[in-house]
């Protein structure tokens, strides 16, 4: 898929643009968007506050859905990412010590894998390298955006680079600058949502289990625990608990911490070794009131955030990017202005409802399982039993978790 520049329209514009599209934020969402626009004919600038090496050095790992893998493959960067990430063929869904376990397998979906797990630098570095080979995409980093003005025909971004203030004129601004997005705030776009009573402790362990191709989602009354396989017999674990308990877990003596962890993983991974620091972060649900306005589109965490249960967060952002690329492609093919609100609303209508569905689903899961109220306990365990013995429900849940429900972007169909 290519985006072809409408040169005639550009010649008639009253403004001389420095680029067609400016992406604020060079993280995974912003870099994925730039990668998808490589060799597109659109002039793209990525404005990133950190150097490329600093941006890639973040210590975090993410679940990648089947659909995200297909999008990366459609872009042309999957070949560089795939060998260095974890893959899983099984998922075990369980409720604390309840004996009924829902097991998902590749045959339920008809795919080789049910999902993947990638560390931040393992995903971002190949994207950076892919972009660096492009003639139409350039970096402005480290650089700080200090203001944006939106006009009828374009936008002007004020950027501070090495102490010097520069103006960058563009047809379209894309905010990919995270949950605290200044681009969103400066545009006056409000958000709805709430902060949870929980925080997450994220860390990496090494284990002695004979296989490493299973992802675990184990629910406890204090919150869910996700266990995701990484290369080298390692796992990324996200352990959710009420704020005070999560802080105590972070500060617990390593030996005590590992003993508690072995209990919570049911001994399925054998003896455990902690191989990273324990990082603590609060959990929130957030949905922007709108994803677009004239000359502006928001993607990823700048537009929405969800509970980490089910590992949906980054995947939503990747789907945003694929949808926006398709909308821009179709607009160019029709000779339309890529920054026009009528064009951008097509992206918003596509993604806002789908994201709201995921936000609602993850919120429902967390609230359903994070309590000890007996009627709810009985209800959720009945639900697990039904899911185990009713294949259509099980497959529906699996398709939702792997991104295969909803409208598939063209990038994922190549």
N, C-alpha and C positions, 0 to 999 in steps of 0.2 A: 504494500500500500504506500502511495506517495502523495505528498501535498504539493501541488504545483502553484508557484507564485503567479498571481494575476498582475502582470507587469503593467498592463494598460491602466488598470485601476490605480496602481501606485503612482504612475506618471501624472494622473489627474488630481491627486490628493493635494490639498493646500499646505501640507506639512511634510517636511523631509524627515523620515524616521530613521533612527539609528538601528532599529531592529523591528521585526514584526511581532515578536513575542518575548517578554521578559519574565523569567521564572525566578521568583524570590524564594530561595531555599534550595540548597543543593544536596539535600538528604536523599533517601531512597525514592520517595515519591517524585521530587523535582528532577532527579537524575533519570528516572524511568521515563518521564515525560520528554525530556530532552533527547534521550536515546531513541524514543519512538519517532521523533521528528528529524532524526539524522538523515541527511541527504534529501530532505523534503522540499527544499526550495525556500522554505521560510527561514528568515534570519532569526536565530534564537540566542539569547544571552541568559546565562544562569548567574544570579547574584547570590553568593554564599558568604556568610560572615566569617567562616573559618577557612584555613588553608585546606587543600584537598586531603593532605595526609591527616590533619586533625579531624576533619569531618568523617574520615573512614575509621578513625581509631576508637570510636565509641564501643564500649563493652556491653553488647546486648545481642540476643538471638531472637529470631522470629519464626513462627510457623508460617509456611508458605503453602497455600492451597493448590490443588490440582489446576484450577483455573489460572492462578498466578503463574504457575509454571508454563502454561500454554501461552500466556501473554508474553512472558519473557522469550519464549521460543519464537513467537510471531515477530518480536522486535529484532531478534537475531543475536541475543546475548546469552541465551540459556546454555549454550555449549560451553561457555566459560564459567558459568555458575554451578551447573549440575554436578561436576565431579567433586566439588569441595563442600557439599552440604549433606546433611543427614536425610535419609529416606525411610519412610515407614509404610509397612504393608498391613498393619493391624492397629486397631484402636480399641482400648478397653475402657468402658464407661461404668463407674461403680459409685455406690453411696456408702462411704465410711466402711464399716465392717459387715455390711449387708452382703449375704452370700450370692445374691443374684447379680451377675455381671453381664452387661451388654457388650458383645464382641462384634466389631466390624472387620470385614476382610475385603481384600481387593476384588474377590468374585462378586461381592455385593454391588460394586460399582462398575466392574468390567474394565478397570484400569490397572496399570502395572504397579502403581503406588497409590496410597490414600492421601499422601501429603509429604511435605519436606520441611526441614528445619535448617535455617541458614543464619550464621553469625553476621553481624552488621557489616564488617569489612569484607566478608566473603561475597556479599551481595553488592555492596556499593563500589568496591574497587573495580570489578569488571565493567560496571556501568560507566564509571569515570573514564576508564581506558577506551571504552567503546565510543564515548563522546569525543575524546581527544583525537580520534581518527576522522572526525567530521569537519568538512569545510564550512558548514553553515551554522555550527554551534560553537559558541565561545564562552569562556568563564570570566567572571569578574569577581576575584576573591584573593585574599580576604577583603571584603567590602561590606559596608554597613548602609542599609537603606535608611535615610533619615526623613523622608517625606515623599508623598505621591500626590499628584494633582491629575484629576480626570477631566477630560474635555470631550467635546462632541466627536472629534475625529481621532483622538488618541489620548495617551497618558504620558505625563512627564515624571520620571522618577529621579529624586535627588539622592545621590550616592556618595558616600565618603570613602575614598580609596587612598590609603597612605597619607592621610591628613589633608588631601585635596578634595574639594567638593566638585562633583561632576553631575551634569544633567543627561539623562538617557530618555529619548523619546521613542515610544513604542505604540503599536496598535492595540496590544492586549497585555495585561498584567495577570500572571497566575500566582496566587498566594499558596506556596507550599512550605510555609515557615512555621509549621507546628501548632500545637494546641493553644499556645499563647500568642498566636499570630498578630503581629502589629499591622500587617496588611489588612486583616479583617477588622481590627479595632479602628484603624484610621478611616476605613470606609463606612464606619458607623453600623456595621452588621452585628446585631445582637445574637445571643445564643440562649438556648434553653437546656436544662439538664440539672444535674446534681452531683455532689461529691458523695461517694459511698462512705460507710462507716469502717471501711477496710483499707488496708495497704497490702502491697505485694512485696515479698522478699524473692528476688531473682538471683540465681547462682548456677554454677556448673559443677557437676559431679562426675567422677569416674566410677564405673561399677564392674562387677564380675559376672554378670548374667551371660549365658552362652550366646545369646542373640541380642541384637540391638535394632530391631525393626518394628518396635511397638511403641505407640504413643498412649499415654495414660491420662485420663481425666477422672480424678478421684475427688468426690465431693465430701466435705466434712461440715459439721454444723458451724464451724468458724469461717468457712469459705472453701472454694475449690482449690485443688492442686493439679497443675498441669505438668506432665513429665514428657519431654520431647527429645528424641534421639539425635545426637550429633555424631560426626565421624570420630573414630578412635575410642569406641566404647564409652563415650561421654553422653551426658544428658543435660539439657537445659531445664531447670525446674523453676516454676513460678508458683510460690506458696502464698495463698491469700489468707489473711487473718485480720481481726479487728486491730485498729492502729496500735494500741499498747502491746498486744500480743505479738504483732509483726515486729515491732521495735525490739521486744525481748528476744525474739528468735534471731534477729540480726546480731544481737550482742551476746548471745548464749555461747558458753565455752564450746569449742569445736567438737570435742568428744561427746558432750551432751547433745549438741545439735544433731550430730550424725546418728546417734542412738534414737532420737525422736524421729528423725527422717526415715530411718529404716522401718520403724513401726508404721509410719504413715504411708509408706510405699508397700506395706504388706510383705516385706522380705523378698519381693519378686525380682529385685535387682542384685541381691546378694550383698556382700560387703561394699560399703560406699567410701569414697574418698572425695573430699572437697577440694576442687582445683581452681576456684576463683573466689574473689571477694563476694560478700553478700550485699546486694544493692537493694535499697528500700525505695519504693515509690507509691504515692497515694493513687487511688482509683477514682475515676470520674466518668460520667456519661454526659456527653455534650452533642448537641445538634445545632448548627447555625440556622438562624431564621431564614436565610437564603444563601445560596452558593454562588450567586452571580449578581452583578449589576453592570451597567454599560462599561465596557473596557476591563472588566475584572471577573476572574473565576477563581474559586477556592477548591483545592484538592487535599485529600488526606486528612491529617489531624487538624489542619487549619479549618476544615469544614465540619469535622465530627470526631468524637472519641467514644469508645465503648469499653465495657468491662473486659479484661483479658481472657475470661473464660471462653474456651473454644478457639483461641488464637486468631480472632477475626480482624483485629485492628489494621495491621499493615496491608492485609489482603483487600480491605475496603479501599484503601488509598490507591493500590495498583489498579483496581477496577475503575476508580474515578479517572485515572490517567488514560486508560484504554478507551473509556467512553468519550472523554474530551477530545482525544486524537481523532476518533471517528467522526464526531460532530464537526470538528474543524475541517477534516477532509471533505465531508459532504458540503460544507459551506463554500469551500474553495471551488469545488466542482460546479457549484451553482453560480459562481461569480459574486458571492456575498462577502460582506465585511466580517472578518473573524471576531472583531470586538463588538459587533452589534448585539444588543440585548436579546433580540429575537433569536439569534443564533445560539447565544449562550444559555438561554432558557431551555433549549432542547437538552442540553447536558444536565441542567438542574432537574428537569422533570424525569429524566432517566435515572439519575443516581440518588436523588433525595429520598424517594420512597423506598428503594432497595436498601439504602443505608439505615433508614428508620426501622425497617423490618429486622435487620441484624441487631441494631441497638436494643430493640424490644425483646428479641430472642435471648440475648446475653443477659439482659436485666432480669428477665423471667427465670432463667436458669439459676442465677446467683441467689435471687430471693427465695426460690422454691427450695433450694438445697441448703442454704445457709441459716438453718434454724432447727430447733428441737421440738417444735410444737407438734404433738402426736398426730392430730388429724392431717397436717401437711406431710409429716414423715410417712404416714400410711399412704397418702395420695401419690407421693413421688415414687415410692417403692412399687406401688401398683403400676405406675407409668413405666418404670424400668422393666417390669415383668411383661407388660403388654408390648413394649418395644422389642423385647427379645423374641417374643413368640408371634409377632405380627409383622412379617417381612415388609409390606408396603410402607408402614410407619417408620421402620428402621431405615429403609432406603431413602425415604423422604428426608429424614434427619441427616443422613450422611451426605446427600446431595446438597443440602443447605450449608453444611459445614465445609464442604469442599469447593463451594462457589459455583456449583453446577445447576443451581436454581436461579431463575431470573434471566434477564436478557444477556446473552453472551456477545461481547464485542468482537468485531471482525478480526482484530489482532489475534484472538484466541482460536480462530477458525482457520488460520493459514496452515 
